[in-house]
Amino acid sequence: MKYKILLIFGIGLLILGCKTTTPQKPNILLLYMDDLRPQLNCYGQTQMQTPNIDNLAKQGVLFNNAYCNVAVCGASRASMLTGMRPTKNIFRDYKVFVQDDTPNAITLPQLFKQNGYTTISNGKIYHHLDDRVSDWDEVWRPYAFEENPDGLAPTDWWEGLWRDYLLPENILIYQATNSGPAYERADVRDTDYIDGLMTQKVINDIEKFKNNKEPFFLTAGFISPHLPFNAPARHWDKYPSNSIKQPYNNFVAKNAPEISISKSIELRQYTGIPDRGQKVNDSTAISLIHGYYATVSYVDTLIGDILNKLKSSGLDKNTIIVFVSDHGYNLQEHSQWAKWTSHRISMQIPLIISSPFISTSGNTNALVELVDIYPTIAQLCDIEIPNKQLEGKSLAPILHNPNLEGKSHIFINNTNGYTIKTQKYSYTEYINPINNKLIDRMLYDHDKDPDENENVVETAEYAKIVDDLHKELHSSYYANIYGE
């Protein structure tokens, strides 16, 4: 009888334990880079050294055909973090505030905060430091919240710091002109530049989470490889100067309309760069490309530090990692620098998702877009998404089966250029925002011309393709083009 009572008591405790034990929620680590093109070894490119990102790709699923929805930082980040595509009225440029354009949207970090996660914004996540601050339990950027001699607000103080020159001569130029060199090679430690300081903060956060076991939505928002291309000397030294090459297609694409040529002044804001046009001399071009490579390798090392800490803490067993960029970047392709063009080089992004709960790994050719990130992360964490807000589609099925085709088409908007991208084609219409009249258009056949060196929109053999894509663009994305 005594044994029966003990047995029943034991079963009761087991049942009670099953009822009261809640499975631990997955953590999210968002590794968010600025201006990164998919020119990485894991993408089959050999020019840059990125061993830590490459190893992450081996552990997860790498997306070969991922695109931003707008190729400029502020608008792209707003789009990804709300799950909403740009339109004629919202997410137009780098200056966008989510809280102004879509004040009623439930953002991705807000959703996780509402579902019991500790949300921390480290570095550059929203473009503006003071945008949607309530989405986070903590907002942090190096130096931003330190006392400053002018008594400026953190956002205003940060605006004068983020270029982060460390060489005395460059600091003096910046202070005197509010400009500075487009690149810097300094014999300093990895922890001395802003991205290195931010990395130490992320590592410290991981240590804290190891001890308190709270579910977290943790970010590492790297400034690099955004201009200026500043990196410790040892990362520059990974690339002999004679190994740096300019792109073969340093020319305007054949038949490209004038409106497609970027008028961006971003590069011209730095000393040593011509005031007009996109052209720089060959020596400067080589130095710029060299600097870009050095900053990417620098961030790759920092990402390795973060991932090593995540693993040593044991939190890697319960953390989903998303590695992504806000848009691509031109390094003199089509004689253009920076971004915000309707060429593929501005719009294609690297994307890697690694989850300890998904055994599948490898590459996928599925066509996807940045607005898909929001519903994907929410589904992986079993969180209900906002009703009638998200325009993306969860990538969870592709993570389990990378052979899936993905979407038949995606939408990208850059100023007055509206692009529909399919697996094979990229079709863009430039539309006058005042009278809604067609200004010009482009079509690139990515099977025959992956580097987009010839606009074939007026070629007879593509007439039906152009007609079909025009109809699809104006039916599927009517509201994005013309507004509600």
C-alpha positions as CSV (number, residue, x, y, z in Angstrom):
1,M,0.0,0.0,0.0
2,K,2.9,2.4,0.9
3,Y,4.5,1.8,-2.5
4,K,1.2,2.5,-4.3
5,I,0.8,5.8,-2.4
6,L,4.4,6.8,-3.3
7,L,3.8,5.8,-6.9
8,I,0.6,7.9,-7.2
9,F,2.4,10.8,-5.4
10,G,5.3,10.6,-7.8
11,I,3.0,10.5,-10.9
12,G,1.1,13.5,-9.4
13,L,4.3,15.5,-9.1
14,L,5.3,14.6,-12.7
15,I,1.9,15.8,-14.0
16,L,2.1,18.9,-12.0
17,G,5.6,19.6,-13.3
18,C,4.5,19.1,-16.9
19,K,1.7,21.6,-16.4
20,T,3.8,24.3,-14.8
21,T,7.0,24.0,-16.9
22,T,7.1,26.5,-19.8
23,P,9.5,25.8,-22.7
24,Q,12.2,28.4,-23.0
25,K,11.5,30.9,-25.8
26,P,14.1,31.1,-28.6
27,N,16.4,34.1,-28.5
28,I,17.1,36.4,-31.5
29,L,20.5,37.8,-32.4
30,L,20.3,40.3,-35.3
31,L,23.6,41.0,-37.0
32,Y,22.8,44.1,-39.1
33,M,25.4,45.5,-41.5
34,D,25.2,48.7,-43.5
35,D,25.9,49.0,-47.3
36,L,27.1,45.3,-47.6
37,R,27.0,43.7,-51.0
38,P,26.9,39.9,-51.3
39,Q,30.6,39.8,-52.3
40,L,31.5,37.2,-49.7
41,N,33.3,33.9,-50.0
42,C,30.1,32.1,-49.0
43,Y,28.5,33.7,-52.1
44,G,31.2,32.3,-54.4
45,Q,33.3,35.5,-54.4
46,T,37.0,35.4,-53.5
47,Q,38.1,39.0,-53.3
48,M,37.3,39.5,-49.6
49,Q,38.3,37.6,-46.5
50,T,35.2,36.8,-44.4
51,P,35.8,33.5,-42.6
52,N,33.4,34.1,-39.7
53,I,30.4,35.0,-41.9
54,D,31.3,32.1,-44.1
55,N,31.2,29.7,-41.2
56,L,27.8,31.1,-40.2
57,A,26.5,30.4,-43.7
58,K,27.6,26.8,-43.3
59,Q,25.5,26.4,-40.2
60,G,22.4,28.0,-41.6
61,V,20.6,28.8,-44.8
62,L,22.1,31.3,-47.2
63,F,19.8,33.2,-49.6
64,N,21.3,33.7,-53.0
65,N,18.4,35.9,-54.3
66,A,17.6,38.2,-51.4
67,Y,16.8,41.9,-52.2
68,C,16.0,45.0,-50.2
69,N,12.8,46.9,-50.9
70,V,14.5,50.3,-51.1
71,A,18.2,50.8,-51.6
72,V,18.9,53.5,-49.0
73,C,19.5,52.9,-45.3
74,G,16.8,54.8,-43.4
75,A,13.9,53.7,-45.7
76,S,15.2,50.1,-46.0
77,R,15.5,49.7,-42.2
78,A,12.0,51.2,-41.7
79,S,10.6,48.8,-44.3
80,M,12.2,45.7,-42.8
81,L,11.4,46.5,-39.2
82,T,7.7,47.2,-40.0
83,G,7.3,44.5,-42.6
84,M,5.8,47.1,-45.0
85,R,7.0,48.0,-48.5
86,P,7.8,51.6,-49.5
87,T,5.1,53.6,-51.3
88,K,4.7,56.9,-52.9
89,N,4.1,58.3,-49.4
90,I,6.2,56.4,-46.9
91,F,9.8,55.2,-46.6
92,R,11.1,57.5,-49.3
93,D,14.7,58.3,-48.3
94,Y,17.5,57.9,-45.7
95,K,16.0,60.6,-43.4
96,V,12.8,58.7,-42.7
97,F,11.4,58.2,-39.1
98,V,9.2,55.2,-38.6
99,Q,7.3,57.0,-35.9
100,D,6.4,59.7,-38.4
101,D,5.6,57.6,-41.5
102,T,3.8,54.7,-39.9
103,P,3.0,55.8,-36.3
104,N,0.5,53.0,-35.8
105,A,2.7,50.2,-37.0
106,I,3.7,47.4,-34.6
107,T,7.4,47.1,-35.3
108,L,9.4,43.9,-35.1
109,P,11.2,44.8,-31.8
110,Q,8.0,46.1,-30.4
111,L,6.3,42.8,-31.1
112,F,9.0,40.9,-29.3
113,K,8.9,43.3,-26.4
114,Q,5.1,42.8,-26.1
115,N,5.7,39.1,-26.0
116,G,8.1,39.1,-23.0
117,Y,11.5,39.6,-24.7
118,T,14.2,41.9,-23.5
119,T,14.9,44.1,-26.6
120,I,18.2,45.9,-26.9
121,S,19.2,48.1,-29.8
122,N,23.0,48.2,-30.0
123,G,24.5,50.3,-32.8
124,K,22.6,51.4,-35.9
125,I,19.3,49.6,-36.2
126,Y,16.8,52.3,-37.0
127,H,18.6,55.0,-38.9
128,H,17.9,57.6,-36.2
129,L,18.9,57.1,-32.6
130,D,15.6,58.7,-31.4
131,D,13.2,56.8,-33.6
132,R,10.7,54.5,-31.9
133,V,12.7,54.5,-28.7
134,S,9.9,52.8,-26.8
135,D,10.3,49.6,-29.0
136,W,13.4,48.8,-26.9
137,D,14.2,48.1,-23.3
138,E,17.6,49.7,-24.1
139,V,19.0,51.9,-26.9
140,W,22.8,52.2,-27.0
141,R,25.4,53.6,-29.4
142,P,29.0,54.3,-28.5
143,Y,29.6,57.8,-27.1
144,A,25.9,58.9,-27.8
145,F,24.9,59.1,-24.2
146,E,28.1,60.5,-22.8
147,E,28.3,64.0,-21.5
148,N,29.3,66.4,-24.2
149,P,30.7,70.0,-24.0
150,D,27.8,71.5,-26.0
151,G,25.0,69.9,-24.0
152,L,23.5,68.4,-27.1
153,A,20.9,65.7,-27.1
154,P,22.2,62.2,-27.8
155,T,21.0,62.1,-31.4
156,D,22.6,65.5,-32.2
157,W,25.8,64.6,-30.4
158,W,25.9,61.2,-32.3
159,E,25.6,63.0,-35.7
160,G,29.0,64.6,-35.1
161,L,30.7,61.4,-34.0
162,W,29.8,58.5,-36.2
163,R,32.4,59.1,-38.9
164,D,34.9,58.2,-36.1
165,Y,38.3,59.3,-37.3
166,L,41.1,58.2,-35.0
167,L,44.1,59.7,-36.8
168,P,44.8,63.2,-35.3
169,E,45.2,64.8,-38.8
170,N,41.8,63.5,-39.9
171,I,40.1,64.6,-36.7
172,L,41.4,68.1,-37.3
173,I,40.1,68.1,-40.9
174,Y,36.7,66.9,-39.7
175,Q,36.5,69.5,-37.0
176,A,37.5,72.3,-39.4
177,T,35.4,71.3,-42.4
178,N,32.7,69.0,-41.1
179,S,34.1,66.6,-43.7
180,G,37.0,64.3,-43.8
181,P,38.7,61.6,-45.8
182,A,36.7,58.8,-47.4
183,Y,38.9,56.2,-45.7
184,E,41.3,55.8,-42.9
185,R,44.0,53.2,-42.1
186,A,45.0,53.5,-38.4
187,D,47.3,51.3,-36.4
188,V,44.8,50.8,-33.6
189,R,43.0,47.9,-31.8
190,D,39.8,46.4,-33.1
191,T,38.1,47.8,-30.0
192,D,39.0,51.4,-30.8
193,Y,36.6,52.2,-33.6
194,I,32.9,52.5,-32.9
195,D,32.0,49.1,-34.3
196,G,34.6,47.5,-32.0
197,L,33.1,49.4,-29.0
198,M,29.6,48.3,-30.0
199,T,30.8,44.7,-30.2
200,Q,32.1,44.8,-26.7
201,K,28.7,46.0,-25.5
202,V,27.0,43.1,-27.3
203,I,29.4,40.6,-25.7
204,N,28.7,42.1,-22.3
205,D,24.9,41.8,-23.0
206,I,25.4,38.1,-23.9
207,E,27.2,37.5,-20.6
208,K,24.3,39.1,-18.7
209,F,21.7,37.0,-20.5
210,K,23.7,33.9,-19.7
211,N,23.2,34.5,-16.1
212,N,19.5,35.6,-16.0
213,K,18.2,33.4,-18.8
214,E,15.6,35.9,-20.1
215,P,14.6,35.6,-23.7
216,F,16.2,38.4,-25.7
217,F,16.0,40.2,-29.0
218,L,19.6,41.4,-29.2
219,T,21.0,43.5,-32.1
220,A,24.5,44.3,-33.3
221,G,24.1,47.2,-35.8
222,F,27.4,47.8,-37.5
223,I,28.2,51.1,-39.2
224,S,30.8,49.5,-41.5
225,P,31.2,49.2,-44.4
226,H,29.4,52.6,-44.7
227,L,31.6,55.5,-45.7
228,P,34.1,56.5,-44.4
229,F,35.9,53.2,-44.9
230,N,37.8,53.3,-41.6
231,A,39.4,50.2,-40.2
232,P,42.4,49.1,-38.2
233,A,45.6,48.7,-40.2
234,R,45.8,44.9,-39.8
235,H,42.6,44.5,-41.9
236,W,44.0,46.8,-44.6
237,D,47.1,44.6,-44.6
238,K,45.1,41.5,-45.5
239,Y,44.9,42.9,-49.1
240,P,48.0,43.9,-51.0
241,S,47.3,47.0,-53.0
242,N,48.1,45.3,-56.3
243,S,45.4,42.7,-55.6
244,I,42.6,45.3,-55.7
245,K,40.9,45.6,-59.1
246,Q,38.4,48.0,-60.4
247,P,35.2,46.5,-61.9
248,Y,35.3,45.5,-65.5
249,N,32.0,47.3,-66.2
250,N,33.1,50.7,-65.1
251,F,30.8,52.2,-67.7
252,V,27.2,53.3,-68.0
253,A,25.0,50.3,-69.1
254,K,24.2,50.3,-72.8
255,N,20.9,52.1,-73.5
256,A,20.5,53.0,-69.9
257,P,18.2,56.0,-69.4
258,E,19.8,59.2,-68.0
259,I,17.5,59.1,-65.0
260,S,19.0,55.7,-64.0
261,I,22.4,57.2,-63.3
262,S,22.7,58.0,-59.6
263,K,23.0,61.6,-58.6
264,S,24.0,60.6,-55.1
265,I,26.3,63.1,-53.4
266,E,27.3,60.7,-50.6
267,L,30.9,60.1,-51.8
268,R,31.3,63.8,-52.7
269,Q,30.8,64.7,-49.1
270,Y,34.4,63.6,-48.3
271,T,37.7,65.4,-48.9
272,G,39.7,64.3,-51.9
273,I,36.7,63.5,-54.0
274,P,35.6,65.6,-57.0
275,D,32.8,68.0,-56.4
276,R,30.9,67.0,-59.5
277,G,30.1,63.7,-61.2
278,Q,30.8,60.2,-60.2
279,K,34.2,59.9,-61.7
280,V,37.3,59.6,-59.4
281,N,40.8,58.8,-60.6
282,D,42.1,55.3,-60.7
283,S,44.3,55.6,-57.6
284,T,41.5,57.0,-55.5
285,A,39.1,54.3,-56.8
286,I,41.6,51.5,-55.8
287,S,42.0,53.1,-52.4
288,L,38.2,53.2,-51.9
289,I,37.7,49.6,-52.9
290,H,40.6,48.6,-50.7
291,G,39.0,50.5,-47.8
292,Y,35.7,48.8,-48.4
293,Y,37.3,45.4,-48.3
294,A,39.2,46.3,-45.1
295,T,36.0,47.4,-43.3
296,V,34.2,44.2,-44.3
297,S,37.0,42.1,-42.9
298,Y,37.1,44.2,-39.8
299,V,33.4,43.6,-39.1
300,D,33.8,39.9,-40.0
301,T,36.3,39.6,-37.2
302,L,33.9,41.4,-34.8
303,I,31.1,39.1,-35.7
304,G,33.4,36.2,-35.0
305,D,34.0,37.6,-31.5
306,I,30.2,37.8,-30.9
307,L,29.5,34.3,-32.2
308,N,32.4,32.9,-30.1
309,K,30.9,34.5,-27.0
310,L,27.4,33.2,-27.8
311,K,28.8,29.7,-28.1
312,S,31.0,29.8,-25.0
313,S,27.9,31.1,-23.0
314,G,25.9,28.1,-24.2
315,L,23.2,30.5,-25.5
316,D,23.9,29.4,-29.1
317,K,21.7,26.3,-28.4
318,N,18.7,28.5,-28.1
319,T,19.5,31.5,-30.3
320,I,18.3,32.2,-33.9
321,I,20.8,34.3,-35.8
322,V,19.9,36.6,-38.6
323,F,22.7,38.1,-40.6
324,V,21.6,40.8,-43.1
325,S,22.4,44.1,-44.7
326,D,20.0,47.0,-45.5
327,H,21.0,47.2,-49.2
328,G,23.8,46.6,-51.6
329,Y,26.5,49.0,-52.7
330,N,28.2,50.2,-55.9
331,L,32.0,50.1,-56.1
332,Q,32.3,51.9,-59.5
333,E,30.1,49.4,-61.4
334,H,28.3,51.4,-64.1
335,S,30.6,54.3,-63.1
336,Q,28.6,54.7,-59.9
337,W,29.4,54.7,-56.2
338,A,27.2,54.1,-53.1
339,K,23.6,53.0,-53.5
340,W,20.0,54.2,-54.2
341,T,20.0,53.1,-57.8
342,S,17.7,50.6,-59.6
343,H,20.6,48.4,-60.6
344,R,21.0,45.0,-59.1
345,I,24.3,45.9,-57.4
346,S,22.4,48.4,-55.2
347,M,19.5,46.2,-54.4
348,Q,20.8,42.7,-53.8
349,I,21.8,41.8,-50.2
350,P,23.4,39.0,-48.2
351,L,21.0,37.1,-46.0
352,I,21.8,34.2,-43.7
353,I,19.4,32.7,-41.1
354,S,20.8,30.1,-38.7
355,S,18.5,28.3,-36.2
356,P,19.5,25.6,-33.7
357,F,16.0,24.2,-34.2
358,I,16.3,23.7,-37.9
359,S,18.7,20.9,-39.1
360,T,18.7,22.0,-42.7
361,S,21.6,24.1,-44.0
362,G,22.9,25.2,-47.4
363,N,22.1,27.7,-50.1
364,T,18.7,28.5,-51.6
365,N,17.9,30.3,-54.9
366,A,14.5,31.3,-53.7
367,L,13.5,34.8,-54.5
368,V,12.9,36.8,-51.3
369,E,12.8,40.4,-50.0
370,L,13.6,42.2,-46.7
371,V,9.9,42.5,-45.7
372,D,10.0,38.7,-45.3
373,I,12.3,38.9,-42.3
374,Y,9.6,40.1,-39.9
375,P,7.1,37.3,-40.4
376,T,9.9,34.8,-40.5
377,I,11.3,35.6,-37.1
378,A,7.9,35.9,-35.6
379,Q,6.9,32.4,-36.9
380,L,10.2,30.8,-35.7
381,C,9.4,32.1,-32.2
382,D,5.7,31.2,-32.4
383,I,4.6,34.8,-32.0
384,E,1.3,36.0,-33.6
385,I,1.9,38.7,-36.2
386,P,-0.1,42.0,-36.4
387,N,-3.3,41.8,-38.5
388,K,-3.3,43.4,-41.9
389,Q,0.1,45.0,-41.6
390,L,2.8,42.8,-42.9
391,E,3.4,42.6,-46.7
392,G,6.1,39.9,-46.5
393,K,5.9,36.2,-46.3
394,S,7.6,33.9,-43.8
395,L,10.7,32.1,-45.0
396,A,10.3,29.3,-42.6
397,P,9.2,26.8,-45.3
398,I,12.4,27.6,-47.3
399,L,14.6,27.2,-44.2
400,H,13.2,23.7,-43.9
401,N,13.4,23.1,-47.7
402,P,15.9,25.3,-49.5
403,N,14.8,23.9,-52.8
404,L,11.6,25.8,-52.7
405,E,11.3,28.5,-55.4
406,G,10.2,31.4,-53.2
407,K,8.3,34.3,-54.8
408,S,7.5,34.8,-58.4
409,H,8.3,38.5,-58.1
410,I,9.3,41.1,-55.6
411,F,9.0,44.9,-55.4
412,I,11.7,47.5,-55.0
413,N,11.3,51.3,-55.0
414,N,14.2,53.8,-55.4
415,T,13.0,57.5,-55.5
416,N,10.9,57.6,-58.8
417,G,12.0,54.2,-60.0
418,Y,9.7,51.2,-59.4
419,T,11.1,47.8,-60.0
420,I,9.5,44.4,-60.3
421,K,12.1,41.6,-60.0
422,T,11.6,38.0,-61.0
423,Q,14.0,35.1,-61.0
424,K,15.0,36.0,-64.6
425,Y,14.3,39.7,-65.1
426,S,14.5,43.1,-63.5
427,Y,12.1,45.6,-64.9
428,T,12.0,49.3,-63.8
429,E,9.7,52.1,-64.6
430,Y,10.6,55.7,-63.8
431,I,7.3,57.6,-63.1
432,N,6.8,61.3,-62.6
433,P,5.5,61.8,-59.1
434,I,3.3,64.8,-60.0
435,N,1.4,63.6,-63.1
436,N,2.1,59.8,-62.8
437,K,3.4,59.7,-66.4
438,L,6.1,57.3,-67.5
439,I,9.5,59.0,-67.8
440,D,11.6,56.0,-68.9
441,R,12.2,52.3,-68.3
442,M,14.7,49.5,-68.1
443,L,14.8,45.7,-68.5
444,Y,17.7,43.5,-67.7
445,D,17.8,39.8,-68.5
446,H,19.7,38.2,-65.6
447,D,20.1,34.9,-67.3
448,K,22.0,36.5,-70.2
449,D,23.3,39.6,-68.5
450,P,23.6,39.2,-64.7
451,D,25.7,42.3,-64.4
452,E,23.1,44.4,-66.1
453,N,25.3,45.9,-68.8
454,E,22.6,46.3,-71.5
455,N,19.1,47.7,-71.1
456,V,17.0,45.6,-73.5
457,V,13.6,47.2,-72.8
458,E,13.1,48.4,-76.4
459,T,14.4,45.2,-78.0
460,A,11.7,43.5,-80.1
461,E,12.3,40.0,-78.7
462,Y,11.4,41.3,-75.2
463,A,8.2,43.1,-76.1
464,K,5.9,40.5,-74.5
465,I,8.1,40.3,-71.4
466,V,7.9,44.0,-71.0
467,D,4.2,44.1,-71.5
468,D,3.6,41.3,-68.9
469,L,5.9,42.8,-66.3
470,H,4.3,46.2,-66.8
471,K,0.9,44.8,-66.1
472,E,2.2,42.8,-63.1
473,L,3.9,45.9,-61.7
474,H,0.8,48.1,-62.0
475,S,-1.6,45.4,-60.7
476,S,0.3,43.9,-57.8
477,Y,1.9,47.1,-56.6
478,Y,-0.5,49.8,-57.7
479,A,-0.9,51.2,-54.2
480,N,2.9,51.3,-53.7
481,I,3.3,53.3,-56.9
482,Y,0.3,55.7,-56.8
483,G,-0.6,55.7,-53.1
484,E,-3.8,54.6,-51.4
